[in-house]
Amino acid sequence: MTGETRVRCRKADHVARVTLDRPAVLNAMDLRMHQELAEVWDDIEADDEIRVVVLTGAGDRAFSVGQDLKERARRDAAGTPASSFGSRGQPGWPRLTERFGFRKPVVARVDGYALGGGFELALACDVIIASDRAEFGLPEVRLGLVPGAGGVFRLIRQLPQKVAMGHLLTGRRMDAATAYAYGLVNEVVPADRLDRCVDGWVADLVAAAPLSVQAIKEAALRSVDLSLPDAFTATYEAEERRRHSADAIEGPAAFAARRAPHWTGK
């Protein structure tokens, strides 16, 4: 692939740090960025050394303002068919917003704007840590569009219904304090403490047994729409891996021996 890279990924100490890297346009996501992101997600999913992902945007102005609307306008002028819900058939499919079985926990580090597809990307993460200057919103309704990358479906599940509908139908923005009050983000801190806060969450996630993390993530997300009896009797692939793993034996053994566990993820 020629030209400037849209996505950076740095791996160290079981953590992959993924950065949307178009700060000049507030990390707007064009088709090339989506294609690069798909390659990054494939690589991280296949890398058993990686236990946690941190997703952020370059610069201090935006996590991402979503779809590159200038590119969208050019594609519309060229007669490209309009898209709707989901990204099937488009570059980067399946995107993180549709990788419903992605095993590794993803922490969104949000500083500045998380709008449109950027907000949808954050909503698809497992944990959101925001600076006090973060701002969230789905402005698609004001642009003749819909939040097709999951915003319609996730916001109504993650907020009280009337609150979600108010934001979906008007495109109104939400500040970080309001998002925290509704439980939409896990923590809000001053911008100069954002990295320290994210690192604390990452440290806790890395310290946890990786197969347990994966089993809990799969069971929690898959069981949301199940009755309790069905949730208890469903089969979860990640739980089957954990149950038959060396780590399932290592945890209690380490506790009994009063030592730190050594997780292998096997």
C-alpha positions in Angstrom: 0.0 0.0 0.0 1.5 3.4 -1.0 1.2 6.8 0.6 0.8 7.8 4.2 -0.4 5.2 6.7 -3.8 6.0 8.4 -3.4 3.7 11.3 -0.5 3.1 13.7 -0.2 -0.1 15.9 2.5 -0.5 18.5 2.8 -3.7 20.5 4.5 -4.2 23.8 4.0 -6.0 27.1 0.9 -7.9 25.9 -0.8 -4.6 24.8 -1.6 -3.3 21.3 -2.0 0.4 21.1 -3.9 1.4 17.9 -4.0 5.0 16.8 -6.2 6.5 14.2 -3.7 8.8 12.5 -5.2 11.6 10.5 -5.1 14.5 13.0 -5.3 17.1 10.3 -8.9 16.1 9.6 -9.7 15.1 13.2 -9.0 11.5 12.4 -11.9 11.2 10.0 -12.2 7.7 8.6 -11.8 7.2 4.9 -12.0 3.9 3.1 -8.3 3.4 3.3 -8.3 3.8 7.1 -11.0 1.2 7.3 -8.9 -1.2 5.2 -5.9 -0.7 7.4 -7.9 -1.1 10.5 -9.2 -4.5 9.3 -5.6 -5.7 8.8 -4.8 -4.5 12.3 -7.7 -6.2 13.9 -6.9 -9.5 12.0 -3.3 -9.3 13.2 -4.2 -8.6 16.9 -6.8 -11.3 17.0 -4.3 -13.8 15.7 -1.5 -12.7 18.1 -1.8 -14.7 21.3 0.8 -12.5 23.0 -1.7 -9.6 22.9 -4.2 -9.5 25.7 -5.5 -5.9 25.6 -6.1 -3.3 22.9 -6.1 0.5 23.4 -7.7 2.4 20.7 -7.3 6.2 20.4 -6.9 9.1 17.9 -3.8 11.1 17.1 -3.6 14.6 18.5 -5.6 16.2 21.3 -8.6 17.5 19.3 -10.4 14.3 18.4 -10.7 10.6 18.9 -12.5 10.6 15.5 -15.2 12.6 13.9 -16.3 9.6 11.9 -16.8 9.2 8.2 -14.7 11.3 5.9 -17.7 13.3 4.4 -15.6 14.9 1.7 -14.7 11.4 0.4 -18.4 10.4 0.8 -19.4 13.5 -1.3 -16.9 12.6 -4.0 -18.2 9.0 -4.1 -21.8 10.2 -4.2 -20.9 12.5 -7.2 -19.3 9.5 -8.9 -22.6 7.5 -8.5 -21.4 5.1 -5.8 -24.5 3.5 -4.2 -25.5 4.9 -0.8 -24.7 2.7 2.1 -27.0 1.7 5.0 -26.5 -0.4 8.1 -23.3 -2.4 8.3 -20.2 -2.4 6.1 -20.6 -5.7 4.2 -19.0 -5.4 0.8 -17.0 -2.3 1.7 -13.3 -2.0 2.5 -12.4 -3.1 6.0 -15.4 -5.5 6.5 -16.0 -6.7 9.0 -15.1 -3.6 10.9 -14.7 -3.6 14.7 -18.4 -2.4 15.0 -19.3 -5.8 13.4 -16.7 -8.1 14.8 -19.1 -9.4 17.4 -16.7 -12.3 18.3 -13.6 -10.2 18.8 -11.9 -11.9 21.7 -9.5 -9.3 23.2 -10.9 -6.5 25.4 -10.7 -3.1 23.7 -10.2 0.1 25.7 -11.2 3.4 24.0 -9.0 6.3 25.0 -11.2 9.3 24.1 -9.8 12.9 24.1 -11.8 15.5 22.2 -14.5 14.8 19.7 -16.0 11.3 19.2 -18.6 12.0 16.6 -20.5 9.9 14.1 -18.6 6.8 13.2 -16.0 7.8 15.8 -18.6 7.5 18.5 -19.9 4.3 17.0 -16.3 2.9 17.2 -16.0 3.9 20.8 -19.4 2.3 21.6 -18.1 -1.0 20.1 -15.2 -1.0 22.7 -15.5 -2.8 26.0 -14.2 0.1 28.2 -14.3 3.9 27.5 -11.9 6.2 29.3 -12.5 9.9 28.5 -10.9 13.2 29.2 -13.1 16.0 30.6 -13.0 17.7 27.2 -14.4 14.7 25.4 -17.6 15.2 23.4 -19.8 12.5 22.0 -22.5 12.7 19.3 -24.2 11.1 16.4 -25.0 14.0 13.9 -26.0 11.8 11.0 -29.7 12.8 11.2 -28.6 16.4 10.4 -26.8 15.2 7.3 -29.5 13.0 5.8 -27.7 9.9 7.0 -28.1 7.2 9.7 -25.6 6.0 12.3 -25.1 2.8 10.2 -22.1 1.5 12.1 -24.1 0.4 15.1 -24.9 3.7 16.7 -28.7 3.2 16.3 -28.4 -0.3 17.8 -25.8 0.2 20.5 -26.9 3.6 21.9 -30.5 2.3 22.5 -28.9 -0.6 24.4 -26.4 1.4 26.4 -28.5 4.4 27.5 -32.1 4.8 28.9 -34.5 4.7 25.9 -35.7 8.3 26.0 -32.1 9.6 26.4 -30.9 7.5 23.5 -33.8 8.5 21.3 -33.3 12.1 22.1 -29.7 12.0 20.9 -30.4 9.8 17.9 -33.2 11.9 16.6 -31.7 15.3 17.1 -28.0 14.8 16.7 -27.4 16.6 20.0 -23.9 16.2 21.5 -23.2 14.9 25.0 -20.3 16.1 27.2 -18.1 13.7 29.1 -19.7 14.3 32.4 -23.1 13.5 31.1 -21.8 10.4 29.4 -20.3 9.3 32.7 -23.5 10.0 34.6 -25.4 7.7 32.3 -22.8 5.0 32.6 -21.8 5.3 28.9 -18.1 5.8 29.9 -16.2 4.1 32.7 -14.1 7.1 33.9 -13.6 10.8 33.1 -10.4 12.5 34.1 -8.6 15.8 33.3 -6.8 15.6 30.0 -3.3 15.6 31.6 -4.3 12.5 33.6 -5.9 10.5 30.7 -2.8 8.4 29.8 -2.2 7.5 33.5 -5.8 6.5 33.9 -5.8 4.4 30.8 -2.6 2.7 31.9 -4.2 1.8 35.2 -7.0 0.0 33.4 -4.6 -1.7 31.0 -2.5 -2.9 33.9 -5.5 -4.5 35.6 -6.6 -6.1 32.4 -3.1 -7.5 31.6 -2.9 -8.9 35.2 -6.1 -10.8 34.8 -6.1 -14.3 33.3 -6.5 -13.8 29.5 -8.7 -16.8 28.9 -11.0 -15.7 31.8 -11.2 -12.2 30.3 -12.1 -13.7 26.9 -14.7 -16.1 28.4 -16.4 -13.4 30.4 -16.5 -11.0 27.5 -18.1 -13.6 25.2 -20.6 -14.8 27.8 -21.6 -11.3 28.9 -22.2 -10.0 25.4 -23.8 -13.1 24.0 -26.2 -13.5 26.9 -27.6 -9.9 26.9 -30.7 -10.9 25.1 -31.1 -14.4 26.6 -33.2 -15.4 29.5 -31.3 -16.4 32.6 -32.0 -20.1 32.2 -30.9 -19.9 28.5 -27.8 -17.9 29.5 -26.7 -20.6 32.0 -27.2 -23.5 29.6 -25.7 -21.9 26.4 -22.3 -23.1 25.2 -19.5 -20.4 25.0 -16.4 -21.4 23.0 -14.1 -19.1 25.0 -15.4 -20.7 28.3 -14.7 -24.1 26.9 -11.1 -23.1 26.2 -10.7 -21.6 29.7 -12.3 -24.5 31.5 -9.8 -27.0 29.9 -6.8 -24.6 30.2 -3.6 -24.7 32.3 -4.5 -21.3 33.5 -7.7 -22.6 35.2 -5.4 -24.8 37.3 -2.7 -22.2 37.7 -4.9 -19.5 39.3 -6.0 -21.5 42.4 -2.5 -23.1 42.7 -0.9 -19.7 42.8 -3.4 -18.4 45.3 -2.8 -21.4 47.6 1.0 -21.0 47.3 0.7 -17.2 47.9 2.5 -16.3 44.7 1.7 -14.3 41.6 0.1 -16.5 38.9 1.9 -17.1 35.6 -0.7 -17.0 32.8 0.1 -18.8 29.6 -3.2 -18.3 27.8 -3.1 -22.0 27.0 
